[in-house]
Structures are given as C-alpha cells and as structure tokens.
C-alpha cells in the first residue's frame, strides 16, 4: 500500500494574479524553502512562457477571480495541477489588506 506521495508534486506555487502583473512564490514541498519569487505579466503568453518548461509538473494555487478561468486552463495545458481557491468575503482589517497580496502567493 502506498501513501500517494509518489504522485504528489515536489513543488507548489502560489500565484497572485493581478490585472497587469502576477506574483509567483515557488516552494519546495520537502524542505519548505522558497525557491523562487517573481513577477510576470498577466497574459496567456507570459504564463505559457514561464510554466511550459517547468518539469516535473507542479501544483499551482490561484485565487478565484476575473483571470482564473483562462489562467487555470493555460496552466493545466502546460501540464500542471491547478487549485482555484475562493477567499472569504471578509478578509480582515485594512492593516491585513496591506499584506494580502504578499501573503496570497505564499
């Protein structure tokens, strides 16, 4: 009997998708270490360019929103597992809102 860990991606990415730019945080599942943080244009072409060569496939979490339908399709076409999450309606105070974007991708 196996625990399924062989099928689990080694890397997980948080992708905070904005209208013009998206922010990426790539984490190694084994060590918990942040392997990459960066910014890319929010376009299908930029997403393909960044993720088509990422092998083996990774798990990518994105927030549900305007761009999530096309973004999830593009990322899945690149061979990755995509999780689309809906945030709670009342995220928190304005102080927490200032940190929201940075923490969304982690």
Helices and strands as residue ranges (DSSP letters): G 5-7, E 11-17, E 21-28, E 34-41, H 44-51, E 59-63, H 68-77, E 81-85, H 94-104
